[in-house]
Amino acid sequence: MIDHISLAVSDLERAVAFYERVLAPLGLAKLVTRERMVGFGKTYPEIWINPRPGMTRLPDGNGAHLALRAGTMAAVDAFHAAAVAAGAVSESAPALRPHDRVRYYAAFVADADGNRIEAVTFPQD
């Protein structure tokens, strides 16, 4: 349904270093580097990082919310640990989240530009 997404960042070099570390536990890697964009994915670029010079982060964040499927709860944990180690703000530590219709395990972080990144899996136990 969705082929790819672009995230605006204020500093491309900083963002690439961050996303290389954060996306690795989910099986995503840097695949394409162009002058003003970098693409991450498994077999083709599914996530593009694009610089927006002069972009500022608002106190409550100003970016996108991107939820990425993880294969296991351990991958969600590794994503969160990598993100915090890389400088992300933890918005919610990994936890089981039982809701009305679906039970899922997720963690939420925010990058330096206020983009909210979530790793989520749906345990069957």
Secondary structure as GFF3:
##gff-version 3
##sequence-region A 1 125
A	DSSP	beta_strand	5	9	.	.	.	ID=ss1
A	DSSP	alpha_helix	12	23	.	.	.	ID=ss2
A	DSSP	three_ten_helix	24	26	.	.	.	ID=ss3
A	DSSP	beta_strand	29	34	.	.	.	ID=ss4
A	DSSP	beta_strand	37	41	.	.	.	ID=ss5
A	DSSP	beta_strand	45	51	.	.	.	ID=ss6
A	DSSP	beta_strand	65	69	.	.	.	ID=ss7
A	DSSP	alpha_helix	73	85	.	.	.	ID=ss8
A	DSSP	beta_strand	89	98	.	.	.	ID=ss9
A	DSSP	beta_strand	103	110	.	.	.	ID=ss10
A	DSSP	beta_strand	116	121	.	.	.	ID=ss11
###
